[in-house]
């Protein structure tokens, strides 16, 4: 899939990867090249690797879809195979 990791260096199609997230029952974060412009998520349960620009590493999208973490804002209300329904933890209109 283009991702290479030799235990030290991490790259995707020759481009440097700054962080590698190994997502299985939990999440293990591996430090890559601090100058790298990409982050990679290895999703073992889906047998898939997803690579994003580094600026999206802490995005709500990455947290919800790849890490399964609502960041204290959302929680998974229902899961069925590859579909997850998220709901807000609190009502934003009432605070």
Wavefront OBJ file of the C-alpha trace (Angstrom):
o trace
v 0.000 0.000 0.000
v 3.042 2.295 -0.184
v 3.706 2.562 3.573
v 7.198 1.537 4.679
v 8.419 1.301 8.267
v 11.770 -0.249 9.070
v 11.501 0.262 12.830
v 13.055 3.732 12.544
v 12.064 5.564 9.378
v 8.460 5.784 8.198
v 7.558 6.772 4.647
v 4.646 6.633 2.243
v 5.516 6.416 -1.462
v 8.861 8.041 -0.686
v 7.385 10.907 1.393
v 8.269 11.287 5.070
v 5.640 10.416 7.689
v 5.689 12.359 10.973
v 3.382 10.076 12.994
v 2.185 6.506 12.599
v -0.951 5.387 14.447
v -1.357 1.632 14.890
v -5.064 1.147 15.591
v -6.215 -2.239 16.883
v -7.929 -2.786 20.240
v -6.187 0.421 21.306
v -4.029 3.063 19.665
v -0.237 3.039 19.606
v 1.433 6.204 18.319
v 4.880 5.868 16.736
v 7.000 8.996 16.250
v 8.349 9.399 12.743
v 10.187 12.253 11.061
v 9.340 15.582 12.764
v 9.760 17.293 9.380
v 7.374 14.884 7.635
v 4.204 16.284 6.119
v 2.054 13.161 6.462
v 0.457 11.044 9.184
v -0.560 7.418 8.676
v -3.243 5.334 10.368
v -2.938 1.538 10.170
v -6.451 0.194 10.813
v -5.918 -3.485 11.571
v -9.608 -4.364 11.945
v -10.328 -2.976 8.449
v -7.066 -4.233 6.906
v -6.486 -0.699 5.631
v -3.957 2.114 5.838
v -5.022 5.748 5.534
v -2.575 8.607 4.991
v -3.479 12.259 5.623
v -1.688 15.573 5.478
v -0.192 16.350 8.877
v -2.561 19.293 9.445
v -5.496 16.882 9.726
v -3.894 14.687 12.405
v -5.937 16.146 15.285
v -9.090 16.838 13.270
v -12.458 15.656 14.531
v -12.751 13.591 11.337
v -9.555 11.662 12.093
v -10.539 11.199 15.734
v -14.021 9.912 14.910
v -13.351 7.821 11.819
v -9.870 6.426 12.411
v -9.335 6.486 16.170
v -12.950 5.936 17.276
v -12.596 8.794 19.768
v -15.193 11.528 20.060
v -12.778 13.814 21.863
v -15.191 14.464 24.715
v -17.634 16.080 22.271
v -19.269 13.039 20.649
v -19.919 9.445 21.673
v -20.746 6.434 19.559
v -24.493 5.858 19.859
v -24.575 2.781 17.618
v -22.117 0.640 15.664
v -22.943 -1.840 12.944
v -20.114 -3.256 10.837
v -18.462 -0.253 9.134
v -21.115 2.289 10.198
v -20.986 4.316 13.411
v -23.654 6.802 14.480
v -22.255 9.585 16.682
v -24.238 11.825 19.014
v -23.222 14.934 20.950
v -22.429 14.361 24.607
v -24.229 17.554 25.590
v -26.857 19.821 24.068
v -24.928 22.759 22.588
v -28.048 24.971 22.653
v -28.456 24.744 26.425
v -24.786 24.549 27.367
l 1 2 3 4 5 6 7 8 9 10 11 12 13 14 15 16 17 18 19 20 21 22 23 24 25 26 27 28 29 30 31 32 33 34 35 36 37 38 39 40 41 42 43 44 45 46 47 48 49 50 51 52 53 54 55 56 57 58 59 60 61 62 63 64 65 66 67 68 69 70 71 72 73 74 75 76 77 78 79 80 81 82 83 84 85 86 87 88 89 90 91 92 93 94 95
